Amino acid sequence: MSLEISTPDNEKLDKVYEEVFGSNAPTPSKSVTSVTSVTSTVSDVTNPLPSVTSTTDGSASVTGGNASVTGKNGMVPPSNGGNGICGNAYGSDGSRLVSDVRDFLTQYVAFPSPEFAIVTALWIMHTWIFGELYTTPRLVFSSPEKRSGKTRAQEVTALLCPCPVNTVNVSPAYLFRRLQPEGGETLPTIFLDETDALFSGKPSESTEQVRGIVNAGYRRGATVGRVEINNKQVTPHDYPVFAPVCLAGIGNLPDTIEDRAIIVHMKRRKPGTKLKPYRDRSANLEAQPLLDRLKTWGEENTLLLASWHDRDYPKMPDSIQDRDADVWEPLFIVAKLAGGEWADTLSKIAPGIVRNQHAEPQSLGELLLRDIRTVFDKTGRDRIFTINLVTELCKLEDAPWATLGKDDSGIDTRFISKTLKPYEVGNHHGSPYSVKIDGIVGRGYKREDFEDAWCRYLPQLEEPTTEQQ
């Protein structure tokens, strides 16, 4: 087969793409200017193995078997047999780059498990292409105590990200103005340390505004509205706040931030754990070659990602849905672009991280629902009086119910009904009602009242295995 096309005839281009690259190839964009020649055998059509060469004028040449297709602005055919655009289409060794970034991190940082070193490496790489993504997950390094490595993890991560801004105790005005680059400057990657000092205690107007910026800025197109007055002229402005953010601090962050985050629970390293001594001057020099490779990889794959169609995006594991899918999709995109084993590796480790992240209740209401389930399981009864429920809740170890309430005297029945009201527990919207237990009538709840809320707001209990039984 031989075809000669000297003008950008879209109909002929479509036929060439379909014959050479299969029915699943992405449709050529209008930026494809010409196909100079295509020669192919039957085996080439069924299993093309094109390689890609890019030039300084923005054109790209794809060759495979005896096929040759030239386009502009990085719009190139797939390099994986017609199944969509895959990683390394520009020749960069993305798979090796993930490994090298991970290895650079682990020489300075004792991650709680090897999986989080991989996740952090993928998060770093997403910061170089986030302009073409729809979301950018917040990366959180948290710990129960100081000297657990969270600040070091943040410092080392910042070395490999574009335009890092390291700061503590920011004001909302500083934060959203810092996210307005001028003159073609690169958008910064924000590193916010000491979040426990910022978000601890009663929320203030300032901290709530910072929280709102961090929350909203994880999705592309998010803006902060402000009114500016100049010479008595009142002008509304919308300031974009979409940018990568990494946070570090002791304890938990506001649940709305954690819901948009990948959380790395750092631990104080064991006495026998040896790490390379960290010095800014030497670490910066060591990071520079990686930084150059990351920049090149980001530039190449930003062009590639801009040409993707919906079918080219990676499929998420079935257990990662809704907000979790928004959070994790950028890392799956990086893994696919990088090629190699990383897509399969991430598909194996991400569901477990997500499951563990949701294992702990995200709010006081979820904690109450979980502990009420514990009380029902412990007593083995299908109904309980409210006063008895309060008593059983206060007996639970590591639970806050015995010291909550006025003067730290513990919760009461009103606390339970008020906390359960938003969850619309039972037919009485969280309020207790008359139940009969052993011939005695009193106000309480039945187990069936909570089943719907447990299903919706708590992780499902794993069925015991045969060995456990």
Contacts in CASP RR format, 6 or more apart in sequence:
PFRMAT RR
TARGET T0000
AUTHOR 0000-0000-0000
METHOD contacts of the structure
MODEL  1
MSLEISTPDNEKLDKVYEEVFGSNAPTPSKSVTSVTSVTSTVSDVTNPLP
SVTSTTDGSASVTGGNASVTGKNGMVPPSNGGNGICGNAYGSDGSRLVSD
VRDFLTQYVAFPSPEFAIVTALWIMHTWIFGELYTTPRLVFSSPEKRSGK
TRAQEVTALLCPCPVNTVNVSPAYLFRRLQPEGGETLPTIFLDETDALFS
GKPSESTEQVRGIVNAGYRRGATVGRVEINNKQVTPHDYPVFAPVCLAGI
GNLPDTIEDRAIIVHMKRRKPGTKLKPYRDRSANLEAQPLLDRLKTWGEE
NTLLLASWHDRDYPKMPDSIQDRDADVWEPLFIVAKLAGGEWADTLSKIA
PGIVRNQHAEPQSLGELLLRDIRTVFDKTGRDRIFTINLVTELCKLEDAP
WATLGKDDSGIDTRFISKTLKPYEVGNHHGSPYSVKIDGIVGRGYKREDF
EDAWCRYLPQLEEPTTEQQ
1 19 0 8 1.000
1 38 0 8 1.000
1 39 0 8 1.000
1 40 0 8 1.000
1 41 0 8 1.000
2 37 0 8 1.000
2 38 0 8 1.000
2 39 0 8 1.000
3 12 0 8 1.000
3 16 0 8 1.000
3 35 0 8 1.000
3 37 0 8 1.000
3 38 0 8 1.000
3 39 0 8 1.000
4 36 0 8 1.000
4 37 0 8 1.000
5 12 0 8 1.000
5 13 0 8 1.000
5 16 0 8 1.000
5 34 0 8 1.000
5 35 0 8 1.000
5 36 0 8 1.000
5 37 0 8 1.000
5 38 0 8 1.000
6 34 0 8 1.000
6 36 0 8 1.000
7 34 0 8 1.000
8 30 0 8 1.000
8 32 0 8 1.000
8 33 0 8 1.000
8 34 0 8 1.000
10 28 0 8 1.000
10 30 0 8 1.000
12 35 0 8 1.000
13 28 0 8 1.000
13 32 0 8 1.000
13 35 0 8 1.000
14 27 0 8 1.000
14 28 0 8 1.000
16 35 0 8 1.000
16 38 0 8 1.000
16 69 0 8 1.000
17 25 0 8 1.000
17 27 0 8 1.000
17 28 0 8 1.000
17 69 0 8 1.000
17 77 0 8 1.000
18 25 0 8 1.000
19 38 0 8 1.000
19 40 0 8 1.000
19 45 0 8 1.000
20 38 0 8 1.000
20 40 0 8 1.000
20 44 0 8 1.000
20 45 0 8 1.000
20 48 0 8 1.000
20 67 0 8 1.000
20 69 0 8 1.000
20 77 0 8 1.000
21 48 0 8 1.000
21 50 0 8 1.000
21 77 0 8 1.000
21 78 0 8 1.000
21 81 0 8 1.000
21 82 0 8 1.000
22 45 0 8 1.000
22 81 0 8 1.000
22 82 0 8 1.000
24 78 0 8 1.000
24 82 0 8 1.000
24 83 0 8 1.000
24 84 0 8 1.000
24 311 0 8 1.000
25 77 0 8 1.000
25 78 0 8 1.000
25 82 0 8 1.000
25 84 0 8 1.000
26 77 0 8 1.000
26 78 0 8 1.000
26 84 0 8 1.000
26 85 0 8 1.000
26 307 0 8 1.000
26 308 0 8 1.000
26 309 0 8 1.000
26 312 0 8 1.000
27 309 0 8 1.000
28 71 0 8 1.000
28 75 0 8 1.000
28 77 0 8 1.000
29 73 0 8 1.000
29 75 0 8 1.000
29 307 0 8 1.000
31 71 0 8 1.000
31 72 0 8 1.000
31 73 0 8 1.000
31 74 0 8 1.000
31 75 0 8 1.000
32 69 0 8 1.000
32 70 0 8 1.000
32 71 0 8 1.000
32 72 0 8 1.000
32 75 0 8 1.000
33 70 0 8 1.000
33 71 0 8 1.000
33 72 0 8 1.000
34 70 0 8 1.000
34 71 0 8 1.000
35 68 0 8 1.000
35 69 0 8 1.000
35 70 0 8 1.000
36 68 0 8 1.000
36 70 0 8 1.000
37 68 0 8 1.000
38 66 0 8 1.000
38 67 0 8 1.000
38 68 0 8 1.000
38 69 0 8 1.000
39 66 0 8 1.000
39 67 0 8 1.000
40 48 0 8 1.000
40 65 0 8 1.000
40 66 0 8 1.000
40 67 0 8 1.000
41 66 0 8 1.000
44 64 0 8 1.000
44 65 0 8 1.000
44 66 0 8 1.000
44 67 0 8 1.000
47 81 0 8 1.000
48 64 0 8 1.000
48 65 0 8 1.000
48 67 0 8 1.000
48 81 0 8 1.000
48 82 0 8 1.000
49 64 0 8 1.000
49 65 0 8 1.000
49 79 0 8 1.000
49 81 0 8 1.000
50 62 0 8 1.000
50 63 0 8 1.000
50 64 0 8 1.000
50 65 0 8 1.000
50 67 0 8 1.000
50 69 0 8 1.000
50 77 0 8 1.000
50 78 0 8 1.000
50 79 0 8 1.000
51 62 0 8 1.000
51 63 0 8 1.000
51 64 0 8 1.000
51 79 0 8 1.000
51 91 0 8 1.000
52 60 0 8 1.000
52 61 0 8 1.000
52 62 0 8 1.000
52 76 0 8 1.000
52 79 0 8 1.000
52 89 0 8 1.000
52 90 0 8 1.000
52 91 0 8 1.000
53 60 0 8 1.000
53 61 0 8 1.000
53 63 0 8 1.000
54 60 0 8 1.000
54 61 0 8 1.000
54 74 0 8 1.000
54 90 0 8 1.000
54 300 0 8 1.000
55 61 0 8 1.000
57 72 0 8 1.000
58 72 0 8 1.000
58 73 0 8 1.000
58 74 0 8 1.000
59 70 0 8 1.000
59 71 0 8 1.000
59 72 0 8 1.000
59 74 0 8 1.000
60 70 0 8 1.000
60 71 0 8 1.000
60 72 0 8 1.000
60 74 0 8 1.000
60 75 0 8 1.000
60 76 0 8 1.000
60 90 0 8 1.000
61 68 0 8 1.000
61 69 0 8 1.000
61 70 0 8 1.000
61 71 0 8 1.000
62 68 0 8 1.000
62 69 0 8 1.000
62 70 0 8 1.000
62 76 0 8 1.000
62 77 0 8 1.000
62 79 0 8 1.000
63 69 0 8 1.000
69 76 0 8 1.000
69 77 0 8 1.000
73 303 0 8 1.000
74 303 0 8 1.000
74 304 0 8 1.000
74 307 0 8 1.000
75 307 0 8 1.000
76 85 0 8 1.000
76 89 0 8 1.000
76 304 0 8 1.000
76 307 0 8 1.000
78 84 0 8 1.000
78 85 0 8 1.000
78 86 0 8 1.000
78 89 0 8 1.000
79 85 0 8 1.000
79 86 0 8 1.000
79 87 0 8 1.000
79 88 0 8 1.000
79 89 0 8 1.000
80 86 0 8 1.000
84 311 0 8 1.000
84 312 0 8 1.000
85 304 0 8 1.000
85 307 0 8 1.000
85 308 0 8 1.000
85 312 0 8 1.000
86 336 0 8 1.000
86 337 0 8 1.000
86 339 0 8 1.000
87 94 0 8 1.000
87 301 0 8 1.000
87 304 0 8 1.000
87 336 0 8 1.000
87 337 0 8 1.000
87 338 0 8 1.000
87 339 0 8 1.000
88 94 0 8 1.000
88 95 0 8 1.000
88 337 0 8 1.000
88 338 0 8 1.000
88 339 0 8 1.000
89 304 0 8 1.000
90 300 0 8 1.000
90 301 0 8 1.000
90 303 0 8 1.000
90 304 0 8 1.000
91 300 0 8 1.000
92 293 0 8 1.000
92 296 0 8 1.000
92 297 0 8 1.000
92 300 0 8 1.000
92 301 0 8 1.000
94 297 0 8 1.000
94 337 0 8 1.000
94 338 0 8 1.000
94 339 0 8 1.000
95 338 0 8 1.000
95 339 0 8 1.000
95 340 0 8 1.000
95 341 0 8 1.000
95 342 0 8 1.000
97 125 0 8 1.000
97 290 0 8 1.000
97 293 0 8 1.000
97 294 0 8 1.000
97 297 0 8 1.000
97 338 0 8 1.000
98 118 0 8 1.000
98 121 0 8 1.000
98 122 0 8 1.000
98 125 0 8 1.000
98 334 0 8 1.000
98 335 0 8 1.000
98 338 0 8 1.000
98 342 0 8 1.000
100 290 0 8 1.000
100 293 0 8 1.000
101 121 0 8 1.000
101 124 0 8 1.000
101 125 0 8 1.000
101 160 0 8 1.000
101 290 0 8 1.000
101 294 0 8 1.000
102 117 0 8 1.000
102 118 0 8 1.000
102 120 0 8 1.000
102 121 0 8 1.000
104 156 0 8 1.000
104 160 0 8 1.000
104 286 0 8 1.000
104 287 0 8 1.000
104 290 0 8 1.000
105 111 0 8 1.000
105 117 0 8 1.000
105 120 0 8 1.000
105 121 0 8 1.000
105 153 0 8 1.000
105 156 0 8 1.000
105 157 0 8 1.000
106 114 0 8 1.000
106 117 0 8 1.000
107 275 0 8 1.000
107 276 0 8 1.000
108 152 0 8 1.000
108 156 0 8 1.000
108 275 0 8 1.000
108 276 0 8 1.000
108 278 0 8 1.000
108 283 0 8 1.000
109 117 0 8 1.000
109 149 0 8 1.000
109 152 0 8 1.000
109 153 0 8 1.000
109 156 0 8 1.000
109 275 0 8 1.000
110 149 0 8 1.000
110 267 0 8 1.000
110 269 0 8 1.000
110 273 0 8 1.000
110 275 0 8 1.000
111 117 0 8 1.000
111 120 0 8 1.000
111 153 0 8 1.000
111 264 0 8 1.000
111 266 0 8 1.000
112 264 0 8 1.000
112 265 0 8 1.000
112 266 0 8 1.000
112 267 0 8 1.000
115 349 0 8 1.000
115 353 0 8 1.000
116 264 0 8 1.000
116 353 0 8 1.000
118 342 0 8 1.000
118 345 0 8 1.000
118 346 0 8 1.000
118 349 0 8 1.000
119 262 0 8 1.000
119 264 0 8 1.000
119 331 0 8 1.000
119 346 0 8 1.000
119 349 0 8 1.000
119 350 0 8 1.000
119 353 0 8 1.000
120 139 0 8 1.000
120 153 0 8 1.000
120 157 0 8 1.000
120 264 0 8 1.000
122 331 0 8 1.000
122 334 0 8 1.000
122 335 0 8 1.000
122 338 0 8 1.000
122 342 0 8 1.000
122 346 0 8 1.000
123 137 0 8 1.000
123 139 0 8 1.000
123 157 0 8 1.000
123 244 0 8 1.000
123 246 0 8 1.000
123 262 0 8 1.000
123 331 0 8 1.000
124 157 0 8 1.000
124 160 0 8 1.000
124 161 0 8 1.000
124 294 0 8 1.000
125 294 0 8 1.000
125 297 0 8 1.000
125 298 0 8 1.000
125 334 0 8 1.000
125 338 0 8 1.000
126 133 0 8 1.000
126 136 0 8 1.000
126 137 0 8 1.000
126 244 0 8 1.000
126 330 0 8 1.000
126 331 0 8 1.000
126 333 0 8 1.000
126 334 0 8 1.000
127 136 0 8 1.000
127 161 0 8 1.000
127 162 0 8 1.000
127 189 0 8 1.000
127 244 0 8 1.000
128 161 0 8 1.000
128 162 0 8 1.000
128 294 0 8 1.000
128 295 0 8 1.000
128 297 0 8 1.000
128 298 0 8 1.000
128 301 0 8 1.000
128 302 0 8 1.000
129 298 0 8 1.000
129 301 0 8 1.000
129 302 0 8 1.000
129 305 0 8 1.000
129 333 0 8 1.000
129 334 0 8 1.000
129 337 0 8 1.000
130 136 0 8 1.000
130 243 0 8 1.000
130 244 0 8 1.000
130 330 0 8 1.000
131 187 0 8 1.000
131 220 0 8 1.000
131 242 0 8 1.000
131 302 0 8 1.000
132 302 0 8 1.000
132 305 0 8 1.000
132 306 0 8 1.000
133 220 0 8 1.000
133 305 0 8 1.000
133 329 0 8 1.000
133 330 0 8 1.000
133 333 0 8 1.000
134 219 0 8 1.000
134 220 0 8 1.000
134 326 0 8 1.000
134 329 0 8 1.000
135 218 0 8 1.000
135 219 0 8 1.000
135 220 0 8 1.000
135 326 0 8 1.000
135 327 0 8 1.000
135 329 0 8 1.000
135 330 0 8 1.000
136 217 0 8 1.000
136 218 0 8 1.000
136 242 0 8 1.000
136 243 0 8 1.000
136 244 0 8 1.000
136 245 0 8 1.000
136 330 0 8 1.000
137 218 0 8 1.000
137 260 0 8 1.000
137 261 0 8 1.000
137 262 0 8 1.000
137 326 0 8 1.000
137 327 0 8 1.000
137 328 0 8 1.000
137 330 0 8 1.000
137 331 0 8 1.000
138 214 0 8 1.000
138 218 0 8 1.000
138 245 0 8 1.000
138 246 0 8 1.000
138 247 0 8 1.000
138 257 0 8 1.000
138 260 0 8 1.000
138 261 0 8 1.000
138 262 0 8 1.000
139 157 0 8 1.000
139 244 0 8 1.000
139 245 0 8 1.000
139 246 0 8 1.000
139 247 0 8 1.000
139 261 0 8 1.000
139 262 0 8 1.000
139 264 0 8 1.000
140 246 0 8 1.000
140 247 0 8 1.000
140 248 0 8 1.000
140 253 0 8 1.000
140 257 0 8 1.000
140 258 0 8 1.000
140 261 0 8 1.000
140 262 0 8 1.000
140 263 0 8 1.000
140 264 0 8 1.000
141 149 0 8 1.000
141 150 0 8 1.000
141 151 0 8 1.000
141 153 0 8 1.000
141 154 0 8 1.000
141 246 0 8 1.000
141 247 0 8 1.000
141 248 0 8 1.000
141 249 0 8 1.000
141 264 0 8 1.000
141 266 0 8 1.000
142 150 0 8 1.000
142 248 0 8 1.000
142 249 0 8 1.000
142 250 0 8 1.000
142 251 0 8 1.000
142 252 0 8 1.000
142 253 0 8 1.000
142 263 0 8 1.000
142 264 0 8 1.000
142 265 0 8 1.000
142 266 0 8 1.000
143 149 0 8 1.000
143 150 0 8 1.000
143 249 0 8 1.000
143 250 0 8 1.000
143 251 0 8 1.000
143 265 0 8 1.000
143 266 0 8 1.000
143 267 0 8 1.000
143 268 0 8 1.000
144 250 0 8 1.000
144 251 0 8 1.000
145 250 0 8 1.000
145 268 0 8 1.000
146 250 0 8 1.000
147 268 0 8 1.000
148 266 0 8 1.000
148 267 0 8 1.000
148 268 0 8 1.000
149 266 0 8 1.000
149 268 0 8 1.000
149 269 0 8 1.000
150 248 0 8 1.000
150 249 0 8 1.000
150 250 0 8 1.000
150 266 0 8 1.000
151 193 0 8 1.000
151 248 0 8 1.000
152 278 0 8 1.000
153 248 0 8 1.000
153 264 0 8 1.000
153 266 0 8 1.000
154 166 0 8 1.000
154 191 0 8 1.000
154 193 0 8 1.000
154 246 0 8 1.000
154 248 0 8 1.000
155 166 0 8 1.000
155 278 0 8 1.000
156 278 0 8 1.000
156 283 0 8 1.000
157 191 0 8 1.000
157 246 0 8 1.000
158 164 0 8 1.000
158 166 0 8 1.000
158 189 0 8 1.000
158 191 0 8 1.000
158 246 0 8 1.000
159 283 0 8 1.000
159 284 0 8 1.000
159 287 0 8 1.000
159 291 0 8 1.000
160 287 0 8 1.000
160 290 0 8 1.000
160 291 0 8 1.000
160 294 0 8 1.000
161 189 0 8 1.000
161 244 0 8 1.000
161 246 0 8 1.000
162 186 0 8 1.000
162 187 0 8 1.000
162 188 0 8 1.000
162 189 0 8 1.000
162 295 0 8 1.000
163 185 0 8 1.000
163 186 0 8 1.000
163 187 0 8 1.000
163 188 0 8 1.000
163 189 0 8 1.000
164 188 0 8 1.000
164 189 0 8 1.000
164 191 0 8 1.000
165 178 0 8 1.000
165 188 0 8 1.000
165 189 0 8 1.000
165 190 0 8 1.000
165 191 0 8 1.000
166 191 0 8 1.000
166 193 0 8 1.000
167 174 0 8 1.000
167 190 0 8 1.000
167 191 0 8 1.000
167 192 0 8 1.000
167 193 0 8 1.000
168 192 0 8 1.000
168 193 0 8 1.000
168 194 0 8 1.000
168 197 0 8 1.000
168 198 0 8 1.000
169 194 0 8 1.000
169 197 0 8 1.000
169 198 0 8 1.000
170 192 0 8 1.000
170 198 0 8 1.000
170 210 0 8 1.000
171 206 0 8 1.000
171 210 0 8 1.000
172 206 0 8 1.000
172 209 0 8 1.000
172 210 0 8 1.000
172 213 0 8 1.000
172 224 0 8 1.000
175 190 0 8 1.000
175 210 0 8 1.000
175 213 0 8 1.000
175 241 0 8 1.000
176 213 0 8 1.000
176 224 0 8 1.000
176 226 0 8 1.000
176 239 0 8 1.000
176 241 0 8 1.000
177 239 0 8 1.000
178 188 0 8 1.000
178 190 0 8 1.000
179 187 0 8 1.000
179 188 0 8 1.000
179 190 0 8 1.000
179 239 0 8 1.000
179 240 0 8 1.000
179 241 0 8 1.000
179 242 0 8 1.000
179 243 0 8 1.000
180 239 0 8 1.000
180 240 0 8 1.000
181 187 0 8 1.000
181 188 0 8 1.000
187 243 0 8 1.000
188 243 0 8 1.000
189 243 0 8 1.000
189 244 0 8 1.000
189 245 0 8 1.000
189 246 0 8 1.000
190 243 0 8 1.000
190 244 0 8 1.000
190 245 0 8 1.000
190 246 0 8 1.000
191 245 0 8 1.000
191 246 0 8 1.000
191 247 0 8 1.000
191 248 0 8 1.000
192 198 0 8 1.000
192 214 0 8 1.000
192 245 0 8 1.000
192 246 0 8 1.000
192 247 0 8 1.000
192 248 0 8 1.000
193 247 0 8 1.000
193 248 0 8 1.000
193 249 0 8 1.000
194 248 0 8 1.000
194 249 0 8 1.000
195 247 0 8 1.000
195 248 0 8 1.000
195 249 0 8 1.000
195 253 0 8 1.000
196 249 0 8 1.000
196 250 0 8 1.000
196 251 0 8 1.000
198 207 0 8 1.000
198 210 0 8 1.000
199 207 0 8 1.000
199 211 0 8 1.000
199 253 0 8 1.000
199 254 0 8 1.000
203 211 0 8 1.000
211 254 0 8 1.000
211 256 0 8 1.000
211 257 0 8 1.000
212 256 0 8 1.000
213 224 0 8 1.000
213 241 0 8 1.000
214 245 0 8 1.000
214 247 0 8 1.000
214 257 0 8 1.000
214 260 0 8 1.000
215 256 0 8 1.000
215 257 0 8 1.000
215 260 0 8 1.000
216 222 0 8 1.000
216 223 0 8 1.000
216 224 0 8 1.000
216 241 0 8 1.000
217 241 0 8 1.000
217 242 0 8 1.000
217 243 0 8 1.000
217 245 0 8 1.000
218 242 0 8 1.000
218 245 0 8 1.000
218 260 0 8 1.000
218 326 0 8 1.000
218 327 0 8 1.000
219 242 0 8 1.000
219 326 0 8 1.000
220 242 0 8 1.000
221 240 0 8 1.000
221 242 0 8 1.000
222 240 0 8 1.000
222 241 0 8 1.000
222 242 0 8 1.000
223 238 0 8 1.000
223 239 0 8 1.000
223 240 0 8 1.000
223 241 0 8 1.000
224 238 0 8 1.000
224 239 0 8 1.000
224 241 0 8 1.000
225 236 0 8 1.000
225 237 0 8 1.000
225 238 0 8 1.000
225 239 0 8 1.000
226 236 0 8 1.000
226 237 0 8 1.000
226 239 0 8 1.000
227 234 0 8 1.000
227 235 0 8 1.000
227 236 0 8 1.000
227 237 0 8 1.000
228 234 0 8 1.000
228 235 0 8 1.000
228 236 0 8 1.000
228 237 0 8 1.000
229 235 0 8 1.000
247 253 0 8 1.000
247 257 0 8 1.000
247 261 0 8 1.000
252 258 0 8 1.000
253 261 0 8 1.000
255 362 0 8 1.000
255 363 0 8 1.000
258 357 0 8 1.000
258 362 0 8 1.000
259 323 0 8 1.000
259 362 0 8 1.000
260 323 0 8 1.000
260 326 0 8 1.000
260 327 0 8 1.000
261 327 0 8 1.000
262 327 0 8 1.000
262 328 0 8 1.000
262 331 0 8 1.000
262 353 0 8 1.000
262 357 0 8 1.000
263 357 0 8 1.000
269 275 0 8 1.000
301 337 0 8 1.000
304 337 0 8 1.000
305 333 0 8 1.000
305 337 0 8 1.000
313 329 0 8 1.000
313 333 0 8 1.000
314 329 0 8 1.000
314 332 0 8 1.000
314 333 0 8 1.000
314 335 0 8 1.000
314 336 0 8 1.000
314 343 0 8 1.000
316 325 0 8 1.000
316 328 0 8 1.000
316 329 0 8 1.000
316 332 0 8 1.000
317 347 0 8 1.000
317 350 0 8 1.000
317 351 0 8 1.000
319 351 0 8 1.000
319 354 0 8 1.000
319 355 0 8 1.000
320 328 0 8 1.000
320 350 0 8 1.000
320 351 0 8 1.000
320 354 0 8 1.000
324 354 0 8 1.000
328 350 0 8 1.000
328 354 0 8 1.000
331 346 0 8 1.000
331 350 0 8 1.000
332 343 0 8 1.000
332 346 0 8 1.000
332 347 0 8 1.000
332 350 0 8 1.000
334 342 0 8 1.000
335 342 0 8 1.000
335 343 0 8 1.000
335 345 0 8 1.000
335 346 0 8 1.000
336 343 0 8 1.000
355 459 0 8 1.000
358 459 0 8 1.000
359 459 0 8 1.000
361 367 0 8 1.000
361 369 0 8 1.000
361 370 0 8 1.000
361 458 0 8 1.000
364 419 0 8 1.000
365 419 0 8 1.000
365 420 0 8 1.000
365 422 0 8 1.000
365 423 0 8 1.000
366 457 0 8 1.000
366 458 0 8 1.000
367 399 0 8 1.000
367 400 0 8 1.000
368 393 0 8 1.000
368 416 0 8 1.000
368 419 0 8 1.000
368 420 0 8 1.000
369 420 0 8 1.000
369 423 0 8 1.000
369 450 0 8 1.000
369 453 0 8 1.000
369 454 0 8 1.000
369 457 0 8 1.000
369 458 0 8 1.000
370 458 0 8 1.000
371 393 0 8 1.000
371 396 0 8 1.000
371 399 0 8 1.000
371 401 0 8 1.000
372 389 0 8 1.000
372 393 0 8 1.000
372 445 0 8 1.000
372 450 0 8 1.000
373 450 0 8 1.000
373 454 0 8 1.000
373 458 0 8 1.000
374 396 0 8 1.000
375 384 0 8 1.000
375 389 0 8 1.000
375 392 0 8 1.000
375 393 0 8 1.000
375 396 0 8 1.000
376 382 0 8 1.000
376 384 0 8 1.000
376 447 0 8 1.000
376 450 0 8 1.000
378 392 0 8 1.000
379 392 0 8 1.000
381 437 0 8 1.000
381 447 0 8 1.000
382 446 0 8 1.000
382 447 0 8 1.000
382 448 0 8 1.000
383 435 0 8 1.000
383 437 0 8 1.000
383 444 0 8 1.000
383 445 0 8 1.000
383 446 0 8 1.000
383 447 0 8 1.000
384 392 0 8 1.000
384 437 0 8 1.000
384 444 0 8 1.000
384 445 0 8 1.000
385 435 0 8 1.000
385 437 0 8 1.000
385 442 0 8 1.000
385 443 0 8 1.000
385 444 0 8 1.000
386 413 0 8 1.000
386 416 0 8 1.000
386 417 0 8 1.000
386 432 0 8 1.000
386 443 0 8 1.000
386 444 0 8 1.000
386 445 0 8 1.000
387 413 0 8 1.000
389 416 0 8 1.000
389 444 0 8 1.000
389 445 0 8 1.000
390 401 0 8 1.000
390 411 0 8 1.000
390 412 0 8 1.000
390 413 0 8 1.000
390 416 0 8 1.000
393 399 0 8 1.000
393 401 0 8 1.000
393 411 0 8 1.000
394 401 0 8 1.000
394 402 0 8 1.000
394 410 0 8 1.000
394 411 0 8 1.000
395 402 0 8 1.000
401 410 0 8 1.000
401 411 0 8 1.000
402 410 0 8 1.000
403 410 0 8 1.000
404 410 0 8 1.000
404 411 0 8 1.000
404 415 0 8 1.000
405 411 0 8 1.000
405 412 0 8 1.000
405 415 0 8 1.000
413 432 0 8 1.000
413 443 0 8 1.000
416 432 0 8 1.000
417 430 0 8 1.000
417 431 0 8 1.000
417 432 0 8 1.000
420 430 0 8 1.000
420 453 0 8 1.000
421 429 0 8 1.000
421 430 0 8 1.000
421 431 0 8 1.000
423 430 0 8 1.000
423 453 0 8 1.000
423 457 0 8 1.000
424 430 0 8 1.000
424 453 0 8 1.000
425 445 0 8 1.000
425 449 0 8 1.000
425 450 0 8 1.000
425 452 0 8 1.000
425 453 0 8 1.000
426 448 0 8 1.000
426 449 0 8 1.000
426 450 0 8 1.000
426 452 0 8 1.000
427 449 0 8 1.000
428 449 0 8 1.000
430 449 0 8 1.000
432 443 0 8 1.000
432 444 0 8 1.000
432 445 0 8 1.000
433 443 0 8 1.000
433 444 0 8 1.000
433 445 0 8 1.000
434 441 0 8 1.000
434 442 0 8 1.000
434 443 0 8 1.000
434 444 0 8 1.000
435 441 0 8 1.000
435 442 0 8 1.000
435 443 0 8 1.000
435 444 0 8 1.000
435 445 0 8 1.000
435 446 0 8 1.000
436 442 0 8 1.000
END
